[in-house]
Amino acid sequence: MPTTHVLSLLLALSIAVHIGSATAYLARRAGSSPPASVLAAGSAAASAIALYLSSVTAYR
């Protein structure tokens, strides 16, 4: 796997972690319980990665 692919995948993972963290923070500030906010964060991060991978697949 070329270096550019590895770096772009790391960038996508970083963005997904940031989206998940922001979602967990917002859910927690809105009054959700800790397990519910972790679940929302995981869902948001997984959705971000799925969107990235599907767009890369559609591009090729």
C-alpha positions as CSV (number, residue, x, y, z in Angstrom):
1,M,0.0,0.0,0.0
2,P,1.5,3.4,-1.0
3,T,2.3,6.0,1.6
4,T,-0.4,8.3,0.3
5,H,-3.1,5.7,0.9
6,V,-1.8,5.1,4.5
7,L,-1.8,8.8,5.2
8,S,-5.2,9.4,3.8
9,L,-6.6,6.5,5.8
10,L,-5.0,8.0,9.0
11,L,-6.5,11.4,8.1
12,A,-9.9,9.7,7.8
13,L,-9.5,8.0,11.1
14,S,-8.5,11.2,12.8
15,I,-11.5,13.0,11.4
16,A,-13.8,10.2,12.5
17,V,-12.4,10.3,16.1
18,H,-12.9,14.1,16.2
19,I,-16.5,13.7,15.0
20,G,-17.1,11.0,17.6
21,S,-15.6,13.1,20.4
22,A,-17.7,16.1,19.4
23,T,-20.8,13.9,19.3
24,A,-20.1,12.5,22.7
25,Y,-19.5,15.9,24.2
26,L,-22.7,17.3,22.7
27,A,-24.7,14.3,23.8
28,R,-23.3,14.5,27.3
29,R,-24.0,18.3,27.6
30,A,-27.5,17.6,26.4
31,G,-28.2,15.4,29.3
32,S,-27.6,11.9,28.0
33,S,-26.2,9.2,30.2
34,P,-22.5,8.2,29.6
35,P,-23.3,4.9,27.9
36,A,-25.8,6.6,25.6
37,S,-23.3,9.3,24.7
38,V,-20.6,6.7,24.0
39,L,-23.0,4.8,21.8
40,A,-23.9,8.0,19.9
41,A,-20.2,8.8,19.4
42,G,-19.4,5.3,18.1
43,S,-22.3,5.6,15.7
44,A,-21.1,8.9,14.4
45,A,-17.5,7.8,14.0
46,A,-18.6,4.6,12.2
47,S,-20.8,6.6,9.9
48,A,-18.0,9.0,9.1
49,I,-15.6,6.1,8.2
50,A,-18.3,4.4,6.2
51,L,-18.9,7.5,4.2
52,Y,-15.2,8.0,3.5
53,L,-14.7,4.4,2.4
54,S,-17.8,4.4,0.2
55,S,-16.7,7.6,-1.5
56,V,-13.2,6.2,-2.1
57,T,-14.8,3.1,-3.5
58,A,-17.1,5.0,-5.8
59,Y,-14.2,7.2,-7.0
60,R,-12.2,4.2,-8.1
